[in-house]
């Protein structure tokens, strides 16, 4: 996903959005395509692939830098395109990314393109050179989106379709200058529940970038029986989507532990409805989970000099309580039935003993006569 993206738009009678964001509160790539349908034959597809994405670099003030962005036309027709810088914002509460129609004023004067407008035939690649020339007095980091779109969107014609497409490449620029600091904090680490009946167990990891440059955290969550165990039961990745954190921005990442017997499996059907089913894979019987566990987070970021670890840990319980209740009921029923059987057998034995005694006494009385 992060080396490029394909966008293929067909004619449908609805608004369609394609692509994915690795940004959250950081960076990635998003593509958008709007299709307005009319009766008749479809127009050519809008389908571009770009690499690299996201576009991340470190520059020195006063030293011009050129970046290469490769663009391929995977559509069916020749495209007349333009590339423009645009501002985007990240909601600090939800992490939602909003693209703006305005240029990023803080860096726009210092960024230019080798071909602001270009033509690309089906199947062809072109390399767009992005020229960055920051002055000596500048900020510590910049973030923007490079929007590639058609110079002229198709005109609506009778018996035709209108396809309006665009693609955005999020671009993150760190500035290597005195005073630049890289620092993140883990503001929260906890399971979504303190008690699970069955796996998966989900963990929320909340980061905040308290420095003034763009940072990429990574690491693992280790599932252990105890805090000091030498060998973890499971190792879960943190930030496996390779997201970035913008300065003064929070982000919550989720990782889950799902190797258990049995475990819940979530699927989505063709209508978009979510189904959660308990899966009993008896080949995974050794993965039966019960009791207390410790989740230890080891997150790492590079502060420009070295890798800095951050450690946190939480405890949680896995108690298959319904299975325990059912098992307890079955055992109790077995014990009860066994107890009743023993009582019946005891009464029969007592009756037989009493009958035997009466017979012996009666025979003894008969013999005495």
N, C-alpha and C positions, 0 to 999 in steps of 0.2 A: 504493500500500500504506500510506503513512504518513499519509494523510488519513482513513483509515477502513478497516474490514474487514467483509466479509460472512461470516457463519457459517451454513451451511445443513446441517442434520443430517437424514439419512434413517434409516429403521429398517434396520439391518444386524445380523447375528449376530456382532458383534465390537466391540472397543473402537476408537473412531475419534477421532483428534485433528485439529483444523483450525487453520489460522492460520499466522503467521510471526513471527519475532523479528528486530527490527533492533537487538537489544541486544548480543549477543555478550558483551562485558564492558561494555556501555553501556546503551542504551535502545531500546525499540521496543514492539511490541504482540504479545501472544500470546493466542490463543483456544483454549479446550478444550471439547470436548463428549464426553460418554460416552453411548453408546447400548447399552441392554440389550434384546435382542429376545425377543419371545414371539410365538406364533402369533396371527394376527388382524390387524385394521386398525391402521395407524400412528397415533400421537398427533401433535399439531400440531408443526411444525418449530420448533426453536430457532434463530433467525436474526436477529442484531443487527448493526447497522453503527454505528460511532462515529467522531466527528471532533472535534478533532484527535487524532491518535495517532502518536507518543507525545505526552504532554502535558508541555511544557517551559516553565518560566517562571523569572523572576528576581524576588525580592521583597526588600523592605527590612524589617529588624526593627522592630517597633513600629508598622508600617503595614499594616493589614488589606488583603488582596487577594482578589478574586473571579475565579475561572476558569470559563469556560463549556465544558461537555462536552455535545455533541449526540449523542443516541441515537435510532436508528430501528429499528422492529420490522419486519423483512422476512419474518417468519414468517407462518403461516396462522391463528394464534389470538392472542387477547389474552393478554398476559404480565403477571404480577404479579412485580415485580422489586425487588431491593434492591442498594444499592451500599455497599461496605465497603473500608476501607484494609487492605492486607496487606503484610507484610514479604517481601522477596525477597533472595536472596544470589546472588553470582556466584563460581563456582569460578575462582580465579586461575590455575590450571594449564590447565584445559580451556575456560574461558569459558562453561561451562554455567550456565544460569539456573535456580534452584530457587525456586518459590513456597512461602511458608510459610503455615500456617493462623493464625498469630498476627498481631496488629496491630503496626505499627511504633511501638514505645513512645516513641522519641525525638521523634516529631512528632505522634503520634495525639491528644494533648490539644489541639493547636492547629489541627486540621483538622475541618471539619464540612460537611454537605451540605444543600442547600435541600430536597431530598426523599429522605431515606434509603431510603424505600420508595415505589414509584410503579407506576402501571398504565399500560400503553401498548397501544393497539389496533394491528392489522395495518396497515402502511403509514404509521403516524403517527411524527412526530418529537417528542421532548421535549428541553428544555435543562436539564441538571442543573448548578446553580451550586455550585462547590466553594469554600468559604470558608477562607482560610488567614490566621491571625492569630499570627504569631511574636512572642514577647517580645523585648525589647531585647537580652537576653543569650541568644544562640542560637548554633547551629553555622554552618558555612559552606555546607553543602549537605545535601540530603536526597533519598532515592530510595525510592519505594514503588510498589506496584501497587494500582490501584483495581479491585476485583472486582465485576462486575455479574452477578448470578445470580438464579434464581427463588427467591421467598420460600418457596414450597412446591413441592417436586419432585413430579411426577405419581406417584400411587400405583400399584403393580403391580396390575393387574386381569386376570381371566381373559380370554383372547382379545384382549389389548391389548399395548401396548409401553410401556416406561418410558424416558423421555428425560431425562437430567440434563445441563444445559448451564450453562456459565459463560464469561465473557469478562473478560480482564484488560487494563487500559490502564496501561502503565508511565508513571509520573509522576516527573519530575526537577525539583528545585527548587534553584536557586542563591540564595544569600543575599548581597545587596550590603551588605557591612559591612567596616570596616577589618580588614586582615589577610587578606582573601580573595585567594588567588593562583591563577592559571591557568598551568599549565606542563606540557608533555608532552615526552617524549624518544623518539627512535627507537632502540630497543635492538637492532634487527636489521633488515637489509635485504639480501636475497640471493635469487638464483634457486633454484628447487627442484633444479636440476641445473646443473653447470658446463658440460656439453656436451649439446646437443640435436641429434638427427638431423634432425627437422623441427619446425616450430612446431605447437602453441602452446608458448611459454616462459612459465612461471609464476614469480611473484615474491612472496615472503613479506615483509610489512612489519609489524614488531612495534613497537607503541607502548606507552608506560607513562605514565599520568597521575601526575606527581610533585607536583602542586599539591593544594589542598584543596577545589576546586570542580569542577564537571562541565564537560568540554571536548569540543568537536567538531572533530576534525582534518579537513582535506581537502587536495587537491593533485593532482599528476600524476607519473607516471613517464615520462620521455622516453627513447625508444630512439634511439641515435645510433651512428654509425660510430666517432667519436672523442669524447673528453671535451669538446673545445672547439668542436664543430660548431655552426654558427649555426642550422641547420634540422634538426629531428629527423625521423627516418624514421617514427616513430609516437608518439602521445601517449596514454597509458593513464590512466584515472581512478583516483584513490585515495579510498576511502570513498564510493563512489557510492550506497551505501545510507543515507548520512547518519546513521551510528551515533555514539553518544556514549561517552566514557570516564569512568567513575566515579573518584573520588579513590583513589589507590594501587592502581589496577587496570590490568592489562596487556590488550592485545588484539592479535591478529595478523590482518591483512587480506591478502587475496590479489587480485592483478590479473594479467591475462595478455595476452600479445601473440600474436595468432593470424592476422595477415594475412601468410600465406606461401604459397608454391607449392613442392610440394604441402603439405598440412597435415593433421594428425590431427583427426578429428571424432568426438566422443563422444556416443552416443545411448543411451537406455534404452528397452528394449522393454516390451510390456504386462505381462510377467512380472517386471519389475524388474531384469532382467539388463542389465549395461552392455556396450556394444559400442564398440570403438575402431577406426575405419576410416581409411585413408589416402585423402584426396580429391584427385584430379587435375583441377582446373578450369583448362583450358588458356587460358581468358581471363585468368587471373591469372599468366601466365607471367612477367611483369615483376616479380612479387613473390618471385622465387626468392631464397632466403636462404642465404648461405654465408660463413663467416669469423668474425672476432671482432666483438663489438658491446659498446657501453657502455649501461647502464641508469642514468639519473640521476633520483633521487627529489628532488622539491621538495614537501615537506609544509608546510602552513601551519596555524597556530591563532591565535586572537585572545586576547591576554593581558589584555584589558580596556581596553587603551590603544591597541594597534596590532596589525597582523598580523605574526606572527613566523614567518619561514621556517626550515626545517630541511632541509639538503641532504646527501644521501649518494649514492654511485655504486658500481656493481659492473660487472665485465666477465664475459662469457660467450661461448661458441662455439656456432655452428650449423654442423655438419658433416654433410651427408647421406652418411655413410660407405658405406652399402650401395650407394647410387647411384654413388658414386665407384668402389667396387670393381667394380661391374658395368661401368661405363664403361671403367675401366682394363683389365678383362678383354677387353672388346670391342675396344678399341684395340690391345691386345697381340696378340689373335688376328688382327686385320687386318694388323698389322705383320708378324707371323710368316708369315701366308699370303702377303703381298706379298713378303716376303723369299724364301720358297720359290719363288714364281713367278719372281722375278728370277733365282734360282739356276738354275731349269730353263731359262729363256730364255737365260741366259749359256752353259749347257752346250750347248744346241742351236746357239747362234751359234758356239761354239768348234768343235763338231763340223762344222758347215757350212764354217767357215773351213779346218779341217784337210782336209776332203774336197775342197774347192776347190783347196787347195795340192797335194794328192796328184794331182788331175786335171791340174793345170798341169805338175807335174813329170813325170807320165807322158807327157803330150803333148809336152813338150820332149824327152824321151828318144826318143820315136818319131820326132820331126822330125829329130833329129841323125843317125839312121840313114839 
